[in-house]
Amino acid sequence: MLIPFFTDWGGITLSQVMWLQSWFMIWIVMLEVPTGVFADRHGRRASLLCATLFLISAVAYYATHRGLAHFIVAEFLWACAAAFSSGADEAMIYDSLKAAGETGSSKTALAKLGTVYITAIAVAAPIGSLAAARWGLAAPIQLMLIPFILALPVAWSLREPPREHEERRGYWETLTRGGKYFLGHRILRALAFDSVTVWCFSFMIIWLYQPRLKELGMPLVFFGFVTAGMTLFQAVLLMRIADVERLCGGPRRFLLVSSVIPGLGYLALAAAPALWLAAPLFILIAAFGLSRSTILNNYMHKHIDGSRRATVMSSVGMTRQLLMATAYPLVGWAAQRSLSWTFAGLGAAILASAAASSIEEAHLLER
């Protein structure tokens, strides 16, 4: 219900929605590494608590205000929440596994984290569609306050895993060490490029599938069920990731296949704008294009020591947000003119990114 909420209830255009998301990404870029430093110095639990508080504030503001100016404020609050949570949850899980001597199971653990997240979306999306149809387009976001408030005691109850003992460094030193480590690490840069580019271009389907469905005449009440299909297929893929990798011929082959499928899917959407074809293609693009970043994050963690894990992963996140901040206005401008040509451009961008990838099988460590 994202696009109808913004355009019909909020009174802004699709192009303004994309500019709003660019504003959101710019603030995440500005906050990403500082909040990563906060997590490295004060703990992942403290960072997740801050994220939850900002998220509640953002949703409460969104639920009670409409219009572009108010949405700008709400997106800033949401960006604060996203920056505090970025990398902190995965870093907490990986450090817990490392303390228990079970880093070999990190891919499964991170896949489960991603699965829980997208399964929640799959459950919530149809509920949101039904709530919007019955009580109005603002109802879904108002209902979001319930789980987010319940998340506060959960975040408070988390136990911080032990990390390597290291002399406590100042804020600036922590910040620069993490950034330099990332920029100077060839394998991390290769993994990050592959993760960031394909994910960003695939993520645009989240904002474009609803305008396409509306264009093709699908009733609003069914939008959430398409979202559920997109997320459930992604959840199944993550839960069976080891089998899928074997089926593809190994991790490197899987990364290639999972980039080619969304690239070709976008091109098919551009060539054949039909409702019977659109929904399955939306599902394939989201499932393969968005799930691969969880797998690549697992491989990145293998190359980072615990003392700077959150800061380095925030540096990776910052590159993602920079690309998104640049792409959003361009995609919004293009989509206002032609959805089909926008799909074609995104498909070409994904295939070009796949061709430029420098990941080798040796980079994909399992332990």
C-alpha positions as CSV (number, residue, x, y, z in Angstrom):
1,M,0.0,0.0,0.0
2,L,3.0,2.3,-0.2
3,I,2.2,4.2,-3.4
4,P,-1.5,4.7,-2.7
5,F,-0.7,5.9,0.8
6,F,1.7,8.5,-0.5
7,T,-0.2,9.6,-3.6
8,D,-3.9,9.2,-2.7
9,W,-3.8,9.8,1.0
10,G,-0.7,12.0,1.3
11,G,-1.4,14.0,-1.9
12,I,2.0,13.8,-3.5
13,T,3.1,12.6,-6.9
14,L,5.2,9.5,-7.7
15,S,8.1,11.7,-8.7
16,Q,7.9,13.4,-5.3
17,V,7.7,10.0,-3.6
18,M,11.0,9.1,-5.2
19,W,12.6,12.5,-4.2
20,L,11.4,11.8,-0.7
21,Q,13.1,8.4,-0.7
22,S,16.3,10.1,-2.0
23,W,16.1,12.5,1.0
24,F,15.7,9.5,3.3
25,M,18.8,7.8,1.8
26,I,20.9,11.0,2.0
27,W,20.2,11.1,5.8
28,I,21.1,7.5,6.2
29,V,24.3,8.2,4.3
30,M,25.1,11.0,6.8
31,L,24.2,8.9,9.8
32,E,25.2,5.4,8.7
33,V,28.9,5.4,9.8
34,P,28.4,7.5,12.9
35,T,25.7,5.1,14.2
36,G,28.0,2.2,13.3
37,V,30.7,3.8,15.5
38,F,28.0,4.2,18.2
39,A,27.2,0.5,18.0
40,D,30.9,-0.5,18.1
41,R,31.6,1.7,21.1
42,H,28.3,1.4,23.1
43,G,27.0,-2.0,22.0
44,R,24.6,-3.4,19.5
45,R,21.7,-3.5,22.0
46,A,21.9,0.2,22.7
47,S,21.9,0.9,18.9
48,L,18.9,-1.3,18.4
49,L,17.0,0.4,21.2
50,C,17.7,3.8,19.6
51,A,16.5,2.4,16.3
52,T,13.2,1.2,17.8
53,L,12.5,4.6,19.6
54,F,13.1,6.5,16.3
55,L,11.0,4.1,14.4
56,I,8.0,4.5,16.8
57,S,8.4,8.3,16.5
58,A,8.5,8.1,12.7
59,V,5.4,5.9,12.4
60,A,3.5,8.0,14.9
61,Y,4.3,11.2,12.9
62,Y,3.3,9.6,9.6
63,A,0.1,8.3,11.1
64,T,-1.0,11.8,12.2
65,H,0.3,14.1,9.4
66,R,-0.1,14.3,5.6
67,G,1.6,16.3,2.9
68,L,5.1,16.6,1.6
69,A,6.5,18.9,4.3
70,H,5.3,16.5,7.1
71,F,6.6,13.5,5.2
72,I,10.0,15.1,5.0
73,V,10.1,15.2,8.8
74,A,8.8,11.6,9.1
75,E,11.4,10.3,6.7
76,F,14.2,11.9,8.7
77,L,13.0,10.1,11.8
78,W,12.8,6.9,9.9
79,A,16.3,7.4,8.5
80,C,17.6,7.7,12.0
81,A,16.0,4.4,12.9
82,A,17.4,2.7,9.8
83,A,20.9,4.0,10.4
84,F,20.9,2.8,14.1
85,S,19.7,-0.6,13.1
86,S,21.9,-1.0,9.9
87,G,24.5,-3.7,10.5
88,A,23.9,-3.8,14.2
89,D,21.5,-6.8,14.2
90,E,23.7,-8.9,11.9
91,A,26.9,-7.9,13.8
92,M,25.2,-9.0,17.0
93,I,24.3,-12.4,15.6
94,Y,27.7,-12.9,14.0
95,D,29.6,-12.0,17.2
96,S,27.3,-14.3,19.2
97,L,28.1,-17.2,16.9
98,K,31.8,-16.3,17.0
99,A,31.8,-16.3,20.8
100,A,30.2,-19.8,20.7
101,G,32.6,-21.0,18.0
102,E,29.9,-21.6,15.5
103,T,30.7,-19.1,12.7
104,G,30.3,-22.0,10.2
105,S,26.5,-21.7,10.7
106,S,26.5,-17.9,10.1
107,K,25.0,-18.2,6.6
108,T,22.0,-20.2,8.0
109,A,21.6,-17.8,10.9
110,L,21.7,-14.7,8.8
111,A,19.3,-16.3,6.3
112,K,16.9,-17.0,9.2
113,L,17.1,-13.4,10.2
114,G,16.2,-12.3,6.7
115,T,13.5,-14.9,6.5
116,V,11.8,-13.7,9.7
117,Y,11.9,-10.1,8.4
118,I,10.4,-10.8,5.0
119,T,7.9,-13.4,6.5
120,A,6.6,-10.6,8.7
121,I,6.1,-8.5,5.6
122,A,4.3,-11.3,3.9
123,V,1.9,-11.7,6.8
124,A,1.4,-7.9,7.2
125,A,0.9,-7.0,3.5
126,P,-2.5,-8.7,3.0
127,I,-3.6,-7.4,6.4
128,G,-2.6,-3.9,5.4
129,S,-4.5,-4.2,2.1
130,L,-7.7,-5.3,3.9
131,A,-7.3,-2.7,6.6
132,A,-6.8,0.0,4.0
133,A,-9.9,-1.1,2.0
134,R,-12.0,-1.1,5.2
135,W,-10.7,1.8,7.3
136,G,-8.7,4.0,4.8
137,L,-5.2,4.2,3.5
138,A,-3.7,5.5,6.8
139,A,-4.9,2.5,8.7
140,P,-2.0,0.2,7.9
141,I,0.7,2.6,9.2
142,Q,-1.4,3.3,12.3
143,L,-1.5,-0.4,13.0
144,M,2.3,-0.6,12.7
145,L,2.6,1.2,16.0
146,I,1.5,-2.0,17.8
147,P,4.4,-4.3,16.8
148,F,7.0,-1.5,17.0
149,I,6.0,-0.6,20.6
150,L,6.1,-4.3,21.5
151,A,9.6,-4.4,20.1
152,L,10.9,-2.1,22.8
153,P,11.0,-4.6,25.6
154,V,12.4,-7.2,23.2
155,A,15.3,-5.0,22.3
156,W,15.9,-4.2,26.0
157,S,16.0,-7.9,26.8
158,L,18.8,-8.7,24.2
159,R,22.1,-9.9,25.6
160,E,25.2,-8.3,24.2
161,P,27.7,-11.0,23.0
162,P,31.3,-10.8,24.1
163,R,33.8,-9.3,21.6
164,E,37.5,-9.3,21.3
165,H,39.2,-7.3,23.9
166,E,40.6,-4.1,22.4
167,E,41.8,-0.8,23.8
168,R,39.0,1.7,23.7
169,R,39.4,4.2,20.9
170,G,38.0,7.6,20.4
171,Y,35.1,8.3,18.1
172,W,37.2,9.7,15.2
173,E,39.7,6.9,15.3
174,T,37.0,4.2,15.4
175,L,35.3,5.9,12.4
176,T,38.4,6.2,10.3
177,R,39.7,2.8,11.1
178,G,36.5,1.1,9.9
179,G,36.3,3.2,6.7
180,K,40.0,2.6,5.8
181,Y,39.6,-1.1,6.4
182,F,36.7,-1.3,4.0
183,L,38.3,0.9,1.3
184,G,41.6,-1.0,1.5
185,H,40.2,-4.5,1.4
186,R,39.9,-5.6,-2.2
187,I,37.7,-8.6,-1.5
188,L,35.3,-6.6,0.7
189,R,35.0,-4.0,-2.1
190,A,34.2,-6.7,-4.7
191,L,31.5,-8.3,-2.4
192,A,30.0,-4.9,-1.6
193,F,29.8,-3.9,-5.3
194,D,28.0,-7.0,-6.2
195,S,25.7,-6.8,-3.2
196,V,24.9,-3.1,-3.5
197,T,24.3,-2.7,-7.2
198,V,22.0,-5.6,-7.9
199,W,20.1,-5.1,-4.7
200,C,19.5,-1.4,-5.3
201,F,18.2,-1.8,-8.9
202,S,16.1,-4.8,-7.8
203,F,14.7,-2.9,-4.8
204,M,13.1,-0.4,-7.2
205,I,10.5,-3.0,-8.0
206,I,9.0,-2.3,-4.5
207,W,8.1,1.2,-5.6
208,L,7.2,0.4,-9.2
209,Y,5.1,-2.8,-9.0
210,Q,2.0,-1.0,-7.5
211,P,1.9,1.7,-10.3
212,R,2.1,-1.1,-12.8
213,L,-0.7,-3.1,-11.2
214,K,-2.8,0.0,-11.0
215,E,-2.1,0.6,-14.7
216,L,-3.1,-2.9,-15.5
217,G,-6.4,-2.6,-13.6
218,M,-5.8,-4.8,-10.5
219,P,-8.1,-3.8,-7.6
220,L,-6.3,-2.2,-4.6
221,V,-7.4,-4.9,-2.2
222,F,-5.2,-7.4,-4.0
223,F,-1.9,-5.4,-3.9
224,G,-1.0,-6.8,-0.5
225,F,-1.3,-10.4,-1.7
226,V,1.2,-9.7,-4.5
227,T,3.5,-8.3,-1.9
228,A,3.0,-11.5,0.2
229,G,3.9,-13.6,-2.8
230,M,7.1,-11.5,-3.4
231,T,8.2,-11.9,0.2
232,L,7.2,-15.5,0.8
233,F,9.1,-16.7,-2.3
234,Q,12.1,-14.8,-1.0
235,A,11.7,-16.4,2.4
236,V,11.6,-19.9,0.9
237,L,14.7,-19.2,-1.1
238,L,16.6,-18.0,1.9
239,M,15.5,-21.0,4.0
240,R,16.7,-23.4,1.3
241,I,19.8,-21.4,0.3
242,A,22.2,-24.3,0.6
243,D,20.1,-26.4,-1.7
244,V,19.7,-23.5,-4.1
245,E,23.4,-22.9,-4.2
246,R,24.1,-26.6,-4.9
247,L,21.4,-26.6,-7.7
248,C,23.1,-23.6,-9.3
249,G,26.6,-25.3,-9.1
250,G,28.1,-23.4,-6.1
251,P,27.9,-20.0,-4.4
252,R,29.5,-18.1,-7.2
253,R,27.1,-19.5,-9.8
254,F,24.2,-18.7,-7.5
255,L,25.3,-15.1,-7.3
256,L,25.4,-15.0,-11.1
257,V,22.0,-16.6,-11.5
258,S,20.4,-14.4,-8.9
259,S,21.5,-11.3,-10.7
260,V,20.6,-12.5,-14.2
261,I,17.0,-13.5,-13.2
262,P,16.0,-10.0,-12.0
263,G,17.8,-8.4,-15.0
264,L,15.9,-10.5,-17.5
265,G,12.7,-10.2,-15.4
266,Y,12.8,-6.4,-15.8
267,L,13.3,-6.7,-19.5
268,A,10.3,-9.0,-19.8
269,L,8.2,-6.6,-17.9
270,A,9.1,-3.9,-20.3
271,A,8.4,-6.1,-23.4
272,A,5.1,-7.6,-22.2
273,P,2.9,-5.4,-20.0
274,A,0.3,-8.0,-19.1
275,L,-1.2,-8.7,-15.7
276,W,-0.9,-12.5,-15.9
277,L,2.9,-12.1,-16.6
278,A,3.6,-9.1,-14.3
279,A,2.8,-10.7,-10.9
280,P,5.1,-13.8,-11.4
281,L,7.9,-11.5,-12.7
282,F,7.5,-9.2,-9.7
283,I,7.9,-12.2,-7.4
284,L,11.1,-13.5,-9.2
285,I,12.8,-10.1,-9.3
286,A,12.2,-9.5,-5.6
287,A,13.0,-13.1,-4.5
288,F,16.3,-13.3,-6.3
289,G,17.4,-9.7,-6.4
290,L,16.8,-8.9,-2.8
291,S,17.7,-12.1,-1.0
292,R,21.3,-12.3,-2.4
293,S,22.4,-9.3,-0.2
294,T,21.8,-11.4,2.9
295,I,24.0,-14.1,1.5
296,L,26.7,-11.6,0.5
297,N,26.6,-10.0,3.9
298,N,27.5,-13.4,5.4
299,Y,30.6,-13.6,3.2
300,M,31.6,-10.1,4.1
301,H,31.5,-10.9,7.8
302,K,34.1,-13.6,7.3
303,H,36.6,-10.9,6.3
304,I,36.0,-8.5,9.2
305,D,37.2,-8.6,12.8
306,G,34.6,-8.1,15.5
307,S,35.9,-4.8,16.9
308,R,35.0,-2.9,13.8
309,R,32.3,-5.1,12.3
310,A,29.4,-2.6,12.7
311,T,31.5,0.3,11.4
312,V,32.6,-1.6,8.3
313,M,29.2,-2.9,7.5
314,S,27.9,0.6,7.9
315,S,30.4,1.7,5.4
316,V,29.0,-0.9,3.0
317,G,25.5,0.3,3.9
318,M,26.6,3.9,3.1
319,T,27.6,3.0,-0.4
320,R,24.2,1.3,-0.9
321,Q,22.4,4.5,0.3
322,L,24.5,6.7,-1.9
323,L,23.5,4.7,-5.0
324,M,19.9,4.7,-3.9
325,A,19.8,8.4,-3.3
326,T,21.2,9.0,-6.8
327,A,18.9,6.4,-8.4
328,Y,15.6,7.4,-6.8
329,P,15.0,10.7,-8.5
330,L,16.1,9.3,-11.9
331,V,13.8,6.3,-11.6
332,G,10.9,8.6,-10.4
333,W,11.5,10.9,-13.4
334,A,11.6,8.0,-15.8
335,A,8.5,6.2,-14.3
336,Q,6.4,9.4,-14.6
337,R,7.1,9.1,-18.4
338,S,7.1,5.4,-19.1
339,L,7.1,2.4,-16.7
340,S,8.1,0.1,-19.5
341,W,11.3,2.1,-20.4
342,T,12.1,2.3,-16.7
343,F,11.9,-1.4,-16.3
344,A,14.1,-1.8,-19.4
345,G,16.7,0.5,-18.0
346,L,16.8,-1.2,-14.6
347,G,17.1,-4.6,-16.3
348,A,20.1,-3.4,-18.3
349,A,21.7,-1.9,-15.2
350,I,21.5,-5.2,-13.3
351,L,22.9,-7.2,-16.2
352,A,25.8,-4.7,-16.6
353,S,26.5,-4.9,-12.8
354,A,26.6,-8.7,-13.1
355,A,29.0,-8.5,-16.0
356,A,31.3,-6.2,-14.0
357,S,31.4,-8.3,-10.8
358,S,34.9,-9.4,-9.8
359,I,33.9,-11.9,-7.1
360,E,35.8,-15.2,-7.2
361,E,34.8,-18.5,-5.6
362,A,37.8,-18.2,-3.2
363,H,36.2,-15.0,-1.7
364,L,33.2,-16.9,-0.5
365,L,34.4,-18.4,2.7
366,E,32.2,-20.7,4.7
367,R,34.2,-20.5,8.0
